[in-house]
């Protein structure tokens, strides 16, 4: 966030104010260039597929806590007992978050993290850090590309978000956007059809795939029903055949009796 060749020491205070997450639509790479009305992850745009504000130091109630049903678990370093060593370092600040929620999109999606931070002089925090202090890579660009920085109403009329108005040397605020490299080697790949949709819009393909389990159960039920019908028919046929055989047995025995009596009568005459 700051020039690595300069040592801030104890004379400056660095604080993270807000943290945003976003991913572009159709391969778009978010960039921060207010002169071209590109605001990175700081504002909604048609070119962004997902955008979240996961940390807001001034208004924590406005933070996004979940993506789908997975929590971000984002905390500033001052609120994280495990980051005590970082907090004690001079001119340092940080945060942590759980990246599990980011794996809910397909592998082709690239996530970016965008922070807004302040750097102030410890000796004179009210006046800011002045011209002799650090040059943030975005602060100078922000001031040069937008000469109308003092005309708040004009910027609003041009569609510039209010959060952009707070960034600049006059407010001691800078911003930095970085790409997040996710390690998907141990994660199950997510196809584009099964991506999470935060606005409750579920594609038709996803609905059909989720309902495929119910269709399989229905097919199995029909097959079992047909099998039972076939078994019942076989049992009925066997019962009918057995009854017919029982009826045929007495007829053969009755026809044999006259033959036996005739043989006896013949022997008696001799």
C-alpha positions in Angstrom: 0.0 0.0 0.0 2.9 2.3 0.6 6.4 2.9 -0.9 8.5 0.0 0.3 11.8 2.1 0.1 10.6 4.5 2.8 10.5 3.6 6.4 7.5 5.0 8.2 8.8 4.2 11.6 6.7 5.5 14.5 5.9 8.8 12.9 2.9 7.7 10.9 -0.3 5.7 11.6 -1.8 3.4 8.9 -5.4 2.3 9.3 -7.5 0.1 7.0 -11.0 1.7 6.7 -12.9 -0.5 4.2 -12.3 -3.7 2.3 -14.2 -4.8 -0.8 -14.2 -8.0 -2.9 -15.3 -8.3 -6.5 -15.0 -10.5 -9.6 -15.6 -9.4 -13.2 -18.2 -10.6 -15.6 -17.1 -12.2 -19.0 -13.4 -12.0 -18.1 -13.4 -8.3 -17.1 -10.5 -7.3 -14.9 -11.5 -4.6 -12.3 -9.3 -1.5 -12.4 -9.3 1.7 -10.4 -9.2 4.6 -12.9 -11.7 7.3 -11.9 -10.8 9.3 -15.0 -12.4 6.6 -17.1 -15.2 5.9 -14.6 -13.5 2.7 -13.5 -13.8 2.3 -9.7 -12.5 -1.2 -9.2 -14.5 -3.0 -6.4 -15.6 0.3 -4.8 -18.9 0.7 -6.7 -21.4 -1.4 -8.5 -21.0 -1.7 -12.2 -22.5 -3.9 -15.0 -19.0 -5.3 -15.6 -18.9 -6.8 -12.1 -20.4 -10.2 -11.5 -20.1 -10.1 -7.7 -19.2 -7.4 -5.3 -19.0 -7.4 -1.5 -18.0 -5.0 1.2 -16.6 -7.3 3.8 -15.1 -4.7 6.2 -16.2 -1.2 7.1 -14.5 0.2 10.2 -17.0 3.1 10.5 -20.2 1.2 9.7 -19.7 -2.5 10.5 -23.4 -3.1 10.2 -23.2 -2.5 6.5 -20.7 -5.3 5.9 -21.6 -8.4 3.9 -21.3 -11.4 6.2 -22.0 -14.3 3.9 -21.6 -15.3 0.3 -24.4 -17.9 -0.3 -24.3 -19.8 3.0 -20.6 -19.5 3.7 -19.3 -16.7 6.0 -16.5 -14.4 5.1 -15.4 -14.2 8.8 -13.6 -10.9 8.0 -12.0 -9.0 10.9 -9.6 -6.1 11.3 -6.3 -6.8 13.0 -7.3 -4.8 16.0 -10.3 -7.1 16.5 -8.4 -10.3 16.0 -6.5 -11.6 19.1 -4.2 -13.7 16.8 -3.0 -10.5 15.0 -1.6 -8.8 18.1 2.0 -9.0 16.8 0.9 -7.1 13.6 -1.0 -4.5 15.6 2.1 -3.8 17.7 4.2 -3.1 14.6 4.6 0.6 13.9 2.7 2.0 10.9 1.0 -1.3 10.2 -2.5 -2.6 9.9 -4.2 -5.6 8.4 -7.2 -7.9 8.4 -8.1 -11.5 7.9 -10.9 -13.4 6.1 -11.9 -16.9 5.3 -11.4 -17.6 1.5 -13.8 -20.6 1.5 -16.7 -18.5 0.2 -14.6 -17.5 -2.9 -14.5 -21.1 -4.2 -18.2 -21.1 -4.9 -17.6 -19.7 -8.4 -16.1 -21.5 -11.3 -12.4 -21.7 -11.8 -12.5 -19.2 -14.6 -13.6 -16.4 -12.2 -10.8 -14.2 -10.8 -11.3 -12.4 -7.5 -9.9 -9.0 -6.5 -9.6 -7.3 -3.2 -9.8 -3.6 -2.9 -8.9 -1.6 0.2 -9.3 2.0 1.4 -6.8 3.0 4.0 -5.6 6.2 5.8 -2.0 7.3 6.5 -1.7 10.1 9.0 1.1 11.8 10.8 1.3 10.8 14.4 2.5 14.3 15.4 0.0 16.2 13.4 -2.9 13.9 12.5 -5.4 16.8 12.0 -3.4 18.4 9.1 -2.5 15.2 7.3 0.9 14.0 6.2 1.7 16.9 3.9 3.8 17.1 0.7 7.0 15.7 2.2 5.4 12.4 3.1 4.5 9.3 1.1 3.1 9.3 -2.4 0.5 6.6 -2.6 0.3 5.0 -6.0 -3.4 5.9 -6.3 -3.6 9.1 -4.4 -1.5 11.0 -6.9 -3.3 9.5 -9.8 -6.6 10.3 -8.3 -5.7 13.9 -7.8 -4.3 14.4 -11.3 -7.1 12.7 -13.3 -9.9 14.5 -11.5 -9.3 18.3 -11.3 -12.9 18.9 -10.3 -12.2 17.3 -6.9 -13.7 20.1 -4.9 -17.1 20.1 -6.7 -19.0 17.5 -4.9 -22.4 18.1 -6.6 -20.8 18.0 -10.0 -19.2 14.6 -9.3 -22.5 13.3 -8.1 -24.1 14.5 -11.2 -21.5 12.6 -13.3 -22.3 9.4 -11.5 -19.1 9.2 -9.3 -19.9 7.2 -6.1 -19.6 9.0 -2.8 -17.0 6.6 -1.6 -14.6 7.9 -4.3 -14.9 11.4 -3.0 -13.2 10.4 0.3 -10.1 9.2 -1.5 -7.2 11.6 -2.0 -4.4 13.5 -0.3 -6.8 16.0 1.2 -8.4 13.3 3.3 -5.2 11.3 3.8 -6.9 8.3 2.1 -5.5 5.9 -0.4 -6.7 2.8 -2.2 -5.1 -0.3 -3.5 -6.6 -3.2 -5.6 -4.9 -6.6 -5.8 -5.6 -9.9 -7.5 -6.4 -12.9 -5.3 -4.7 -16.1 -6.3 -6.8 -19.1 -5.1 -5.2 -22.5 -4.7 -7.9 -24.8 -6.1 -5.8 -28.0 -5.9 -7.6 -29.2 -2.8 -11.0 -27.8 -3.7 -13.8 -29.4 -5.7 -14.2 -27.6 -9.1 -17.4 -25.6 -9.5 -19.0 -25.5 -12.9 -20.5 -22.2 -14.2 -23.9 -23.8 -14.0 -23.6 -24.3 -10.3 -22.4 -20.9 -9.3 -24.0 -19.1 -6.4 -26.3 -16.3 -7.3 -26.6 -13.8 -4.5 -29.8 -12.2 -5.8 -31.8 -15.4 -5.6 -31.7 -15.9 -9.4 -31.0 -19.6 -10.1 -30.4 -20.6 -13.7 -32.7 -23.2 -15.4 -29.8 -25.6 -15.8 -29.2 -25.5 -12.0 -32.8 -26.2 -11.3 -32.9 -29.2 -13.7 -29.7 -30.6 -12.2 -31.0 -30.3 -8.7 -34.3 -32.0 -9.6 -32.5 -34.9 -11.3 -32.4 -36.8 -8.0 -36.2 -36.6 -7.7 -36.5 -38.0 -11.3 -34.3 -40.9 -10.4 -36.4 -41.8 -7.4 -39.5 -41.7 -9.5 -38.0 -44.0 -12.2 -36.9 -46.5 -9.5 -40.4 -46.4 -8.0 -42.1 -47.1 -11.3 -39.7 -50.0 -12.0 -40.4 -51.6 -8.6 -44.1 -51.2 -9.2 -43.9 -52.9 -12.6 -41.8 -55.7 -11.0 -44.5 -56.3 -8.3 -47.2 -56.4 -11.0 -45.3 -59.1 -13.0 -44.7 -61.2 -9.9 -48.4 -61.0 -9.0 -49.3 -62.1 -12.5 -46.9 -65.1 -12.3 -48.4 -66.1 -8.9 -51.9 -66.0 -10.3 -51.0 -68.1 -13.4 -49.4 -70.7 -11.2 -52.5 -70.9 -8.9 -54.8 -71.3 -11.9 -52.6 -74.1 -13.3 -52.5 -75.9 -10.0 -56.3 -75.8 -9.8 -56.7 -77.2 -13.3 -54.3 -80.1 -12.5 -56.3 -81.0 -9.4 -59.5 -81.2 -11.5 -57.9 -83.5 -14.0 -56.7 -86.1 -11.5 -60.2 -87.4 -10.4 -61.3 -87.9 -14.0 -58.5 -90.3 -14.7 -59.1 -92.4 -11.5 -62.9 -92.8 -12.3 -62.2 -94.1 -15.8 -59.9 -96.7 -14.3 -62.5 -98.2 -11.9 -64.8 -99.8 -14.5 -61.8 -101.5 -16.0 -60.9 -103.0 -12.7 -64.5 -104.3 -12.1 -64.6 -105.8 -15.5 -61.4 -107.7 -14.8 -62.9 -109.0 -11.6 -66.1 -110.1 -13.2 -64.1 -112.1 -15.9 -62.1 -113.9 -13.3 -65.3 -114.9 -11.3 -66.8 -116.6 -14.4 -63.8 -118.9 -14.8 
